[in-house]
Amino acid sequence: MPLLQPSIKTLSGFGSFTRVITRGKKYENKPIKAFVSTSPAERTELRVGFAVSRGISKAAHRNLFKRWMREAFRTRREEFFGHLESETLLEIVFLYNGNMKILPKKVGFASINKAIADLSSTIKFGCPR
């Protein structure tokens, strides 16, 4: 069966994030946690959300971590939906939950990129029926 190209959208709204985090399957690769939820749909669609714990006190640092996660996902997005073969709604929430006392310069983009790369190979997508 040919692989499908999904439309990629941003997951938005508190309710959407809560639904994916509570119902989805959790995968962890420090400092990133990924929550994945799949459900049948009329067409293949991927919704992605990025969140950073409020324990990181400065908004500028939280935004930097989210930018880094978005960039790491953007470079690997085909790896996340490459296994889908049927019409599926795939929702993923990436949550940065690293050490709150470490500055972004010490964490660096490389560690976030590596964590998301490892998650892309770890996550198994069950195609719902």
C-alpha positions as CSV (number, residue, x, y, z in Angstrom):
1,M,0.0,0.0,0.0
2,P,1.4,3.4,-0.9
3,L,2.4,5.7,2.0
4,L,0.2,8.8,2.4
5,Q,1.3,12.4,2.7
6,P,-0.7,13.9,5.6
7,S,-1.5,17.5,6.0
8,I,0.4,18.9,9.0
9,K,-1.3,21.3,11.4
10,T,-0.6,22.9,14.7
11,L,-2.4,21.5,17.7
12,S,-4.0,24.3,19.6
13,G,-6.1,24.8,22.6
14,F,-5.9,23.6,26.2
15,G,-8.5,20.9,25.6
16,S,-6.6,19.4,22.7
17,F,-3.3,19.3,24.6
18,T,-5.1,17.8,27.6
19,R,-6.8,15.1,25.5
20,V,-3.6,14.0,23.8
21,I,-1.6,14.0,27.1
22,T,-4.2,12.0,29.0
23,R,-5.3,9.5,26.3
24,G,-2.1,9.3,24.3
25,K,0.8,6.9,24.7
26,K,3.9,8.4,26.4
27,Y,7.4,8.1,25.1
28,E,10.3,9.7,26.9
29,N,13.9,10.6,25.9
30,K,15.3,13.2,28.2
31,P,14.7,16.1,28.1
32,I,11.7,15.6,25.8
33,K,8.5,13.6,26.4
34,A,6.2,12.8,23.5
35,F,2.5,12.0,23.9
36,V,1.0,10.3,20.8
37,S,-2.6,9.7,20.0
38,T,-4.0,8.1,16.9
39,S,-7.6,7.8,15.8
40,P,-9.4,6.9,12.5
41,A,-10.2,9.8,10.2
42,E,-11.5,10.6,6.7
43,R,-8.0,11.6,5.6
44,T,-4.5,11.4,6.9
45,E,-3.7,14.4,9.1
46,L,-0.9,15.2,11.5
47,R,-1.4,17.7,14.4
48,V,1.7,18.7,16.4
49,G,1.9,20.7,19.6
50,F,4.9,21.9,21.6
51,A,5.0,22.8,25.2
52,V,7.5,23.7,27.8
53,S,7.1,23.4,31.6
54,R,6.4,26.6,33.4
55,G,9.2,25.7,35.8
56,I,11.5,27.4,33.3
57,S,10.9,30.8,34.7
58,K,11.8,33.1,31.8
59,A,9.4,33.3,28.9
60,A,12.3,33.9,26.5
61,H,13.9,30.6,27.5
62,R,10.6,28.7,27.1
63,N,10.1,30.2,23.7
64,L,13.6,29.3,22.7
65,F,13.1,25.7,23.7
66,K,9.8,25.6,21.7
67,R,11.6,27.0,18.6
68,W,14.3,24.4,18.9
69,M,11.7,21.6,19.2
70,R,9.8,22.9,16.2
71,E,13.0,23.0,14.1
72,A,14.0,19.5,15.2
73,F,10.6,18.2,14.3
74,R,10.5,20.1,11.0
75,T,13.7,18.4,9.8
76,R,12.4,14.9,10.7
77,R,8.6,15.1,10.1
78,E,8.7,12.4,7.4
79,E,10.0,9.9,10.0
80,F,7.0,10.5,12.1
81,F,4.3,9.8,9.5
82,G,6.2,7.5,7.2
83,H,4.6,4.4,8.8
84,L,1.0,5.4,8.4
85,E,-0.8,3.5,5.7
86,S,-4.4,4.3,6.2
87,E,-6.5,7.4,6.9
88,T,-5.4,8.3,10.4
89,L,-5.5,11.4,12.6
90,L,-2.1,11.5,14.4
91,E,-1.7,13.9,17.2
92,I,1.7,14.5,18.9
93,V,2.6,16.7,21.9
94,F,6.2,17.3,22.6
95,L,6.9,18.5,26.1
96,Y,10.2,19.8,27.3
97,N,10.6,18.7,30.8
98,G,14.4,19.1,31.4
99,N,16.3,20.5,34.4
100,M,14.8,23.8,35.3
101,K,18.1,25.3,36.6
102,I,20.1,24.7,33.4
103,L,20.3,27.7,31.0
104,P,19.5,27.1,27.3
105,K,23.1,27.7,26.4
106,K,24.1,24.5,28.3
107,V,21.2,22.5,27.0
108,G,21.7,23.5,23.4
109,F,19.8,22.7,20.2
110,A,21.9,19.5,19.7
111,S,20.5,17.7,22.8
112,I,16.9,18.6,21.8
113,N,17.5,17.5,18.2
114,K,19.0,14.2,19.3
115,A,16.1,13.5,21.7
116,I,13.5,14.1,19.0
117,A,15.5,12.0,16.5
118,D,15.6,9.2,19.0
119,L,11.9,9.6,19.6
120,S,11.1,9.4,15.9
121,S,12.7,5.9,15.8
122,T,11.1,4.8,19.1
123,I,7.5,5.8,18.5
124,K,5.3,3.0,17.1
125,F,2.1,4.1,15.4
126,G,-0.7,1.7,15.6
127,C,-3.1,2.3,12.7
128,P,-6.6,2.3,14.2
129,R,-9.4,0.3,12.7
